[in-house]
Amino acid sequence: MAEQLDIYEFFALTTIILWDTGLVDISDECIRTGKRVKDQAMAELIFYMKDHKKIEEPGIRIASIVNFLPAVYKSARRIQDDVEVTRVFNIYTATKEFCDLISGNFC
């Protein structure tokens, strides 16, 4: 990645990814909380960029960070697909718990 995220930018990106307010069957309260958390993370990221990194236009840097999201999604899907192929062809015997973790089955 050419943009070299620092730890604060990484945590902001992680917050934006993990607080997904578009999930099915979540409550209105959960949606409001998620939006509030994401807005707060974005405000703190802008403050960090202006005051600590001395970036005059943080919007451009934020856009380049958000541009990483498709690559993160693609990498996650690739890992899931690779694990599924290893299970189908019995290439690598992973535990059921590991496979559930990768595929998102937490119940």
Sequence and secondary structure as in RCSB ss.txt:
>XXXX:A:sequence
MAEQLDIYEFFALTTIILWDTGLVDISDECIRTGKRVKDQAMAELIFYMKDHKKIEEPGIRIASIVNFLPAVYKS
ARRIQDDVEVTRVFNIYTATKEFCDLISGNFC
>XXXX:A:secstr
 TT   HHHHHHHHHHHHS TT TT  HHHHHHHHHHHHHHHHHHHHHHHHTS  S HHHHHHHHHTTHHHHHHH
HHHHHHHHHHHHHTTSS   HHHHHHHHT   
